[in-house]
Amino acid sequence: MKRRYLCLLALAALLLGLRLWPAQPFSKLAPSSRMVLAADGSLLRLTLANDGQYRLWQPLEGVSDNMVQAILLKEDRYFYFHPGINPAATARAIVATYLKDDRQGASTLTMQLARRVYNINSRQVAGKLQQMLAAFWLELRYSKHDILEAYLNLAPMGGNIEGVGAASRIYFHKDAGELSLSEALSLAVMPQSPARRARFGADFQDARDRLALLWQQSYRDDPRNNGLLTLTAIGHDRTELPFLAPHFSRRLLRDNSDTQIHSTLDVSLQTLLERRLGLYIESQRHLGVKNAAAILVDSRDQSIKAWIGSADFFDTDIQGQVDGVSARRSPGSTLKPFLFGLG
């Protein structure tokens, strides 16, 4: 019976010009950013994906329950009960839009994912039918778990940020599994109007406050409700992304193909060494010293704790992007520090 439904749906999809593909992991549909983490799990570097987006695929199990509950409350409260479309919401939207001239949306979370995956223009009736058909197709081919995971990873979060994995790292400098309820409610209102709400103005504040009120009404006995009146604001933007130990991070990205790279670097020791190196250069500037490099290694296990390739990565006058730690040197240059020391 299921095979018959699949065949009929595939035929209808072809008639509507909808491109279908064999079931494959959603994570293969979009390239991922890459990130380098310090020893304590803090972010050293986050790169753009190949398509110019910030996107970090996060398994559903690694997303905070707060985020999952907030997005379902905002986008699709009946997600686990419908087959891809919500008939009651669709009927209500049709009546409101065409009889009362009060345009309303009825897209389920699956329909929104279908629009993103198939690049469907759903502003016209034909496009909306395609979107609904594609939602049915996704529901037949994938589990609710996979659909929800894909939506959380592909939802627009403002500018060139997609998914809660990248959004939590950029806006709150934390992993998506660590999002608090107030932070989750802030991110949950982004997909409806990402371009406008990424400015974090009045529209964003109003949407966030409305969702907080809806949460309080839906979960009246939740002990966290009292704190929702003062929601956590978006703390950072893309211009404040960490760019720490750039030579070290670049080396790890070059030598490792993993999406998530864990390092042994200690951020506090990195900061201390940078400060000490800067003071040394200032004290020796009258001798013509403008640049220096240093590496700090733990003698117990040979792990790298700090790495400074130059005094300033962005200073072209000293060729700051050249890594002085790993740059090749002639035998004479290698002996010079020892000769100077002896002298």
C-alpha positions as CSV (number, residue, x, y, z in Angstrom):
1,M,0.0,0.0,0.0
2,K,2.8,2.4,0.9
3,R,4.6,1.6,-2.3
4,R,1.4,2.5,-4.2
5,Y,1.2,5.9,-2.4
6,L,4.8,6.6,-3.2
7,C,4.3,5.8,-6.9
8,L,1.2,8.1,-7.1
9,L,3.0,10.8,-5.3
10,A,6.0,10.6,-7.4
11,L,3.9,10.8,-10.6
12,A,2.0,13.8,-9.3
13,A,5.3,15.4,-8.4
14,L,6.7,14.9,-11.9
15,L,3.5,16.4,-13.4
16,L,4.0,19.5,-11.2
17,G,7.7,19.8,-12.1
18,L,8.9,18.9,-8.7
19,R,12.4,17.3,-8.7
20,L,12.6,14.2,-6.3
21,W,15.7,12.5,-5.1
22,P,16.3,9.1,-3.4
23,A,16.3,9.3,0.4
24,Q,19.6,10.5,1.7
25,P,20.8,12.3,4.8
26,F,19.6,16.0,4.9
27,S,23.1,16.9,6.1
28,K,24.4,16.1,2.6
29,L,22.2,18.8,1.0
30,A,24.2,21.8,2.2
31,P,27.9,22.4,2.9
32,S,29.0,23.0,6.4
33,S,31.2,25.6,8.1
34,R,34.2,24.4,10.1
35,M,35.2,25.4,13.5
36,V,38.3,25.2,15.7
37,L,37.8,24.8,19.5
38,A,40.1,25.5,22.4
39,A,40.8,23.0,25.1
40,D,37.9,24.3,27.1
41,G,35.5,24.0,24.2
42,S,35.4,27.8,23.5
43,L,35.5,28.9,19.8
44,L,38.8,29.9,18.2
45,R,37.6,30.2,14.6
46,L,34.5,29.6,12.6
47,T,34.7,29.5,8.8
48,L,32.1,30.1,6.1
49,A,30.7,27.1,4.2
50,N,31.5,26.8,0.6
51,D,28.3,28.6,-0.3
52,G,29.1,31.7,1.8
53,Q,26.8,30.7,4.7
54,Y,27.6,30.1,8.3
55,R,26.1,26.7,8.9
56,L,27.0,24.0,11.5
57,W,25.1,20.8,11.3
58,Q,24.0,19.8,14.8
59,P,22.4,16.4,15.5
60,L,18.9,16.8,17.1
61,E,20.2,15.2,20.3
62,G,22.8,17.9,20.6
63,V,20.2,20.8,20.4
64,S,18.9,22.1,23.7
65,D,15.4,20.9,24.6
66,N,14.6,24.6,25.2
67,M,15.3,25.3,21.5
68,V,13.3,22.4,20.3
69,Q,10.3,23.3,22.4
70,A,10.5,27.0,21.4
71,I,10.7,26.4,17.7
72,L,7.8,23.9,17.8
73,L,5.7,26.3,19.8
74,K,6.4,29.1,17.4
75,E,6.3,27.2,14.1
76,D,4.3,24.0,14.4
77,R,2.6,22.9,17.6
78,Y,1.0,19.9,15.9
79,F,4.2,18.8,14.1
80,Y,4.1,15.2,15.5
81,F,0.4,14.7,14.5
82,H,0.1,15.9,10.9
83,P,1.3,14.2,7.7
84,G,3.1,17.2,6.3
85,I,0.3,19.7,6.2
86,N,-2.2,20.8,8.8
87,P,-5.6,20.6,7.3
88,A,-7.3,22.8,9.9
89,A,-4.7,25.5,9.6
90,T,-4.8,25.3,5.8
91,A,-8.6,25.7,5.8
92,R,-8.4,28.6,8.2
93,A,-5.8,30.3,6.1
94,I,-7.8,29.9,2.9
95,V,-10.9,31.4,4.5
96,A,-9.0,34.3,6.1
97,T,-6.9,35.1,2.9
98,Y,-9.6,34.8,0.2
99,L,-12.9,35.6,2.0
100,K,-11.8,38.0,4.7
101,D,-8.8,39.6,2.9
102,D,-6.7,38.9,6.0
103,R,-3.7,37.0,4.7
104,Q,-2.6,34.2,7.0
105,G,0.1,31.5,6.7
106,A,-0.5,27.8,7.3
107,S,2.9,26.4,6.5
108,T,4.0,23.5,8.7
109,L,7.5,23.0,9.7
110,T,7.7,20.2,7.0
111,M,6.4,22.6,4.4
112,Q,9.0,25.2,5.3
113,L,11.7,22.6,5.0
114,A,10.3,21.4,1.6
115,R,10.4,25.0,0.3
116,R,14.1,25.3,1.4
117,V,15.2,21.9,0.1
118,Y,13.4,22.1,-3.3
119,N,13.8,25.9,-3.7
120,I,10.1,26.3,-4.2
121,N,8.5,29.7,-4.8
122,S,5.3,29.3,-2.7
123,R,3.9,32.8,-3.2
124,Q,1.6,31.6,-6.0
125,V,-1.1,28.9,-5.8
126,A,0.9,26.4,-8.0
127,G,4.0,26.9,-5.9
128,K,2.0,26.3,-2.7
129,L,0.6,23.1,-4.2
130,Q,4.2,22.0,-5.0
131,Q,5.2,22.9,-1.4
132,M,2.4,20.8,0.1
133,L,3.1,17.9,-2.2
134,A,6.8,18.0,-1.3
135,A,5.9,18.1,2.4
136,F,3.9,14.8,1.9
137,W,6.9,13.3,0.1
138,L,9.3,14.2,2.8
139,E,7.0,12.8,5.5
140,L,6.8,9.5,3.6
141,R,10.5,9.3,3.1
142,Y,11.9,10.6,6.4
143,S,11.2,10.3,10.1
144,K,9.9,13.2,12.2
145,H,13.2,13.1,13.9
146,D,15.1,13.7,10.7
147,I,12.7,16.4,9.4
148,L,12.9,18.3,12.7
149,E,16.7,18.0,12.7
150,A,17.0,19.3,9.2
151,Y,14.7,22.3,9.8
152,L,16.7,23.3,12.9
153,N,19.9,23.2,10.8
154,L,18.6,24.9,7.7
155,A,16.3,27.6,9.1
156,P,17.4,31.1,8.2
157,M,18.7,33.0,11.2
158,G,19.6,36.4,9.8
159,G,22.0,37.5,7.1
160,N,24.1,34.5,6.0
161,I,23.5,32.5,9.1
162,E,21.6,29.2,8.9
163,G,20.6,26.8,11.6
164,V,20.7,26.9,15.4
165,G,24.2,25.4,15.5
166,A,25.8,28.4,13.8
167,A,23.3,31.0,15.3
168,S,24.0,29.9,18.9
169,R,27.8,30.1,18.3
170,I,27.6,33.5,16.6
171,Y,24.9,35.2,18.7
172,F,25.6,33.7,22.1
173,H,29.1,32.2,21.8
174,K,27.9,28.8,23.0
175,D,27.0,25.4,21.7
176,A,23.3,24.8,20.7
177,G,23.0,22.3,23.4
178,E,23.6,25.0,26.0
179,L,20.9,27.5,25.0
180,S,18.8,28.7,27.8
181,L,15.0,29.1,27.4
182,S,15.2,32.9,26.9
183,E,18.0,32.5,24.3
184,A,16.0,29.8,22.5
185,L,12.9,32.0,22.4
186,S,15.1,34.8,20.9
187,L,16.3,32.5,18.1
188,A,12.9,30.9,17.5
189,V,11.4,34.2,16.1
190,M,14.2,34.7,13.5
191,P,13.1,32.4,10.7
192,Q,9.8,34.2,10.0
193,S,11.6,37.4,9.0
194,P,15.3,36.9,9.2
195,A,16.4,39.9,7.1
196,R,14.4,42.4,9.2
197,R,14.8,40.7,12.6
198,A,18.5,40.3,12.2
199,R,18.7,44.1,12.9
200,F,17.3,43.4,16.4
201,G,15.0,46.4,16.3
202,A,11.4,46.9,17.5
203,D,10.0,44.1,15.3
204,F,12.4,41.6,16.8
205,Q,11.7,42.7,20.3
206,D,7.9,42.6,19.8
207,A,8.0,39.1,18.2
208,R,10.2,37.8,21.1
209,D,7.9,39.3,23.7
210,R,4.8,37.7,22.0
211,L,6.4,34.3,21.9
212,A,7.4,34.7,25.6
213,L,3.8,35.5,26.5
214,L,2.6,32.5,24.4
215,W,5.1,30.3,26.3
216,Q,3.8,31.5,29.6
217,Q,0.3,30.7,28.6
218,S,1.2,27.3,27.2
219,Y,3.4,26.3,30.1
220,R,1.8,28.0,33.1
221,D,3.6,25.9,35.7
222,D,7.0,26.2,34.2
223,P,9.3,27.6,37.0
224,R,11.3,29.6,34.4
225,N,8.4,31.8,33.5
226,N,9.2,34.6,35.9
227,G,12.5,35.3,34.1
228,L,11.0,35.5,30.7
229,L,9.9,39.1,31.2
230,T,13.6,40.1,30.9
231,L,14.6,37.9,28.0
232,T,18.3,37.5,27.2
233,A,19.1,39.8,24.3
234,I,21.1,38.8,21.3
235,G,24.6,39.2,22.7
236,H,26.8,39.3,19.6
237,D,26.8,39.6,15.8
238,R,28.9,38.3,13.0
239,T,31.5,41.1,13.3
240,E,32.3,39.8,16.9
241,L,33.1,36.3,15.9
242,P,36.3,35.0,17.7
243,F,39.4,35.0,15.6
244,L,41.9,33.7,18.1
245,A,45.4,32.2,17.5
246,P,44.8,32.7,13.7
247,H,48.1,31.0,12.6
248,F,47.4,28.0,14.8
249,S,43.7,27.7,13.7
250,R,44.7,28.0,10.0
251,R,47.2,25.2,10.4
252,L,44.6,22.9,12.0
253,L,42.1,23.7,9.3
254,R,44.6,22.9,6.7
255,D,45.8,19.6,8.2
256,N,42.5,18.3,9.4
257,S,39.3,17.8,7.3
258,D,36.9,17.5,10.2
259,T,34.0,19.9,10.6
260,Q,34.7,20.3,14.3
261,I,38.3,20.4,15.4
262,H,39.3,20.2,19.1
263,S,42.7,21.6,20.0
264,T,44.8,21.7,23.2
265,L,45.2,25.4,23.1
266,D,44.6,27.3,26.3
267,V,42.9,30.6,25.7
268,S,44.2,32.2,28.9
269,L,47.8,31.2,28.2
270,Q,47.4,32.4,24.6
271,T,46.2,35.8,25.8
272,L,49.1,36.0,28.3
273,L,51.7,35.1,25.8
274,E,50.4,37.6,23.3
275,R,50.5,40.3,26.0
276,R,54.1,39.4,26.9
277,L,55.2,39.3,23.3
278,G,53.6,42.7,22.7
279,L,55.4,44.2,25.7
280,Y,58.7,42.8,24.5
281,I,58.3,44.2,21.0
282,E,57.5,47.6,22.5
283,S,60.6,47.5,24.7
284,Q,62.8,46.6,21.7
285,R,61.3,48.8,19.1
286,H,64.1,51.3,19.3
287,L,66.4,48.5,18.1
288,G,64.2,48.0,15.0
289,V,62.3,45.0,16.4
290,K,58.8,45.0,14.9
291,N,57.8,41.3,14.8
292,A,58.2,38.1,16.8
293,A,56.8,34.6,17.0
294,A,56.4,32.2,20.0
295,I,55.0,28.8,20.8
296,L,54.2,27.4,24.3
297,V,54.4,23.6,24.6
298,D,53.5,21.5,27.7
299,S,56.6,19.5,28.4
300,R,54.6,16.7,30.0
301,D,52.6,15.7,27.0
302,Q,54.0,17.9,24.2
303,S,50.6,19.5,23.7
304,I,50.5,23.0,22.3
305,K,49.1,25.6,24.8
306,A,49.8,28.8,22.8
307,W,50.9,29.7,19.3
308,I,51.8,33.2,18.0
309,G,52.9,33.3,14.4
310,S,53.4,37.1,14.3
311,A,52.9,40.2,16.3
312,D,49.8,41.2,14.2
313,F,48.1,38.8,11.8
314,F,46.6,41.7,9.8
315,D,49.8,44.0,9.6
316,T,51.0,43.8,6.0
317,D,54.1,45.8,6.8
318,I,55.5,42.9,8.8
319,Q,53.9,40.3,6.6
320,G,51.7,39.3,9.6
321,Q,50.0,36.4,7.9
322,V,53.3,34.6,7.5
323,D,53.6,32.0,10.4
324,G,56.9,32.7,12.1
325,V,56.5,29.5,14.2
326,S,56.5,27.1,11.3
327,A,58.3,29.2,8.6
328,R,61.4,27.5,7.2
329,R,64.7,29.0,8.2
330,S,68.3,28.6,7.0
331,P,70.8,26.9,9.3
332,G,72.4,30.2,10.0
333,S,69.2,31.8,11.1
334,T,68.5,28.9,13.3
335,L,71.8,29.4,15.1
336,K,71.5,33.2,15.5
337,P,69.5,33.3,18.7
338,F,72.0,31.0,20.4
339,L,75.0,33.0,19.1
340,F,73.4,36.2,20.3
341,G,72.7,34.6,23.6
342,L,76.3,33.5,24.0
343,G,77.5,37.0,22.9
